[in-house]
C-alpha cells in the first residue's frame, strides 16, 4: 500500500474539534489543536477540557495526521509550526526507516574521520528510532516532558544528516513532499528552525 500524504481535515472533523466547519486553516484551530497535545499554558487556548478531549479523541481514532494538517501553514516559530516539522520528521523516519538509517550511517562515517570532535558530535546525536520515539510521545497526547529537549534533539539530528546531504525530499510526487521538505537546503533550514523553536520553548515563549 502506497503511503498517503498527510490527511486533510474535512468539515465534519473540523466541527468535531471546534464546532466551526467554515474555516479549515485558521490560526486558532492550529494553536488549539497543538496545545491539546502540548499545553504551553498560555495564549490561543480556551482552556476548555471538552475541546481538548475532542481533539485527543480524534487523534486517537483517526491518527495524528488528521490533526497535523491544521498546522501546515503555521510559522516555524510557533507551537503548531514546530509540531508540523516534528510530524514530518517522525513520518519520514517511520515510513522510510531504511533510507534514514542509511543517511545516518553515512553521516556517522564522515564525522568519525574528524577525530575527537566528530565523535563528540556522534555521541550527542540520537539515532533515528530514538528521535521517532520522542515524537511518538509528543503526539500521544498528554505530553509531560520537555518539548525544548525534543525540538533540540531533532534539530541536532537533522543537522547531523545534513553533513552529507542537504536535500530532504527530492521528488514532488513523494508522499511527504511539502513546502518544508522540498525547499532548498531543507534539512539545514529545518534544523535551524527547530533549534530556534527549542530556544523559545525553553523560555516558555513558543506560542
C-alpha positions in Angstrom: 0.0 0.0 0.0 1.4 3.4 -1.0 1.8 5.7 2.0 -0.6 8.5 1.8 0.0 12.2 2.2 -1.0 13.8 5.4 -4.8 13.7 5.5 -6.8 16.9 5.1 -9.4 17.9 7.8 -12.8 17.7 6.4 -15.8 19.7 7.6 -17.0 17.0 10.0 -13.6 16.7 11.6 -13.2 20.5 12.0 -16.6 20.6 13.5 -15.6 17.9 15.9 -12.6 20.0 17.0 -14.0 23.5 17.2 -17.7 23.3 16.2 -16.9 25.5 13.2 -17.0 23.8 9.8 -16.3 27.0 7.8 -12.6 27.6 8.4 -10.0 24.8 7.8 -6.7 26.6 8.0 -7.4 29.1 10.7 -4.7 30.1 13.2 -6.9 29.5 16.2 -7.6 25.9 15.0 -3.9 25.3 14.6 -3.0 26.6 18.0 -5.9 24.9 19.8 -5.1 21.5 18.3 -1.4 21.9 19.0 -2.0 22.9 22.6 -4.3 19.9 23.1 -1.2 17.8 22.6 1.4 20.0 24.2 0.0 22.6 26.6 2.2 25.6 26.8 0.0 27.1 29.4 -0.9 30.3 27.7 -2.4 32.1 24.7 -4.8 30.9 22.0 -6.4 28.3 24.2 -9.9 28.5 25.6 -8.8 26.1 28.3 -11.9 24.1 27.6 -11.4 20.5 28.6 -14.1 19.3 26.2 -12.3 20.8 23.2 -9.1 19.2 24.3 -10.8 15.9 24.8 -12.4 16.0 21.3 -9.1 16.7 19.7 -7.3 13.9 21.5 -10.2 11.5 20.7 -10.0 12.5 17.0 -6.2 11.9 17.0 -6.6 8.6 18.7 -9.4 7.4 16.4 -8.2 8.8 13.1 -4.5 9.3 13.6 -2.3 12.3 14.2 -2.1 13.1 10.5 -5.7 14.3 10.7 -4.7 16.9 13.4 -1.3 17.7 11.8 -3.0 19.0 8.6 -4.2 22.0 10.6 -0.5 23.0 11.3 0.7 23.2 7.7 0.5 27.0 7.3 1.8 27.9 10.7 5.0 29.9 11.0 8.1 27.9 12.1 8.5 29.9 15.3 5.1 28.9 16.7 4.0 25.7 18.5 1.9 24.3 15.6 4.7 25.2 13.2 7.2 23.3 15.3 4.9 20.4 15.6 4.3 20.3 11.9 8.1 19.9 11.3 8.2 17.3 14.0 5.4 15.4 12.4 7.2 15.4 9.0 10.4 14.2 10.7 8.5 11.4 12.6 6.7 10.3 9.4 9.9 10.2 7.4 11.6 8.0 10.0 8.5 5.8 10.4 7.8 5.3 6.7 11.3 5.3 5.3 13.4 3.9 8.2 15.9 2.2 5.8 16.6 5.4 3.9 17.0 7.4 7.1 19.3 4.8 8.7 21.5 4.8 5.5 21.9 8.5 5.7 22.6 8.4 9.4 25.3 5.8 8.9 26.9 7.7 6.1 27.0 10.9 8.2 28.5 8.9 11.1 31.3 7.7 8.9 32.0 11.3 7.9 32.2 12.5 11.5 34.4 9.6 12.6 37.0 10.9 10.2 37.1 14.2 12.1 38.5 12.6 15.2 37.6 13.7 18.7 35.3 16.5 17.7 33.5 14.2 15.2 33.0 11.5 17.9 31.6 14.1 20.2 29.1 15.1 17.5 28.1 11.4 17.0 27.7 10.7 20.7 25.4 13.8 21.2 23.1 12.8 18.3 20.2 10.4 18.8 19.7 7.6 16.3 16.6 7.7 14.0 14.5 5.4 16.1 15.1 7.3 19.3 14.0 10.6 17.5 10.9 8.9 16.3 10.1 7.7 19.8 10.4 11.2 21.1 7.8 12.4 18.7 5.6 9.4 19.3 5.5 10.5 23.0 4.6 14.1 22.0 1.8 13.0 19.6 0.3 10.5 22.0 -1.3 13.4 23.9 -0.8 14.5 27.5 2.9 15.1 26.9 4.6 15.9 30.1 8.2 16.0 29.0 10.4 18.9 27.9 9.4 20.0 24.4 12.6 22.0 24.2 14.6 18.9 24.5 12.6 17.1 21.8 13.0 20.1 19.4 16.7 20.4 20.2 17.4 16.8 19.7 15.5 16.9 16.4 17.5 19.9 15.2 20.7 18.2 16.1 19.6 15.1 14.2 18.7 16.9 11.0 21.9 18.9 11.2 23.8 15.7 11.5 22.2 14.2 8.4 22.8 17.5 6.5 26.6 17.0 6.9 26.4 14.7 3.8 23.2 15.8 2.1 21.1 18.9 2.5 18.2 17.7 0.4 15.3 16.2 2.4 12.8 15.0 -0.2 13.9 15.1 -3.8 10.7 14.4 -5.6 7.5 16.5 -5.8 5.5 13.2 -6.1 6.9 11.8 -2.8 4.2 11.2 -0.2 6.0 13.6 2.2 6.7 16.3 -0.3 5.7 19.6 1.3 6.9 23.2 1.2 9.1 22.4 4.2 10.6 19.2 2.9 11.1 20.2 -0.8 12.7 23.7 -0.4 16.4 24.3 -1.0 18.7 23.0 1.8 15.6 21.7 3.6 17.5 19.7 6.2 19.7 22.6 7.2 16.8 25.1 7.2 14.5 22.8 9.2 17.3 22.1 11.7 17.8 25.8 12.3 14.1 26.4 12.6 13.7 23.6 15.2 16.7 25.0 17.1 15.0 28.4 17.3 11.8 26.7 18.4 13.7 24.8 21.1 15.1 28.0 22.5 11.7 29.6 22.5 10.2 26.5 24.2 12.9 26.6 26.8 11.9 30.2 27.7 8.1 29.3 27.6 7.8 31.6 24.6 6.8 29.1 21.9 3.2 30.2 21.2 
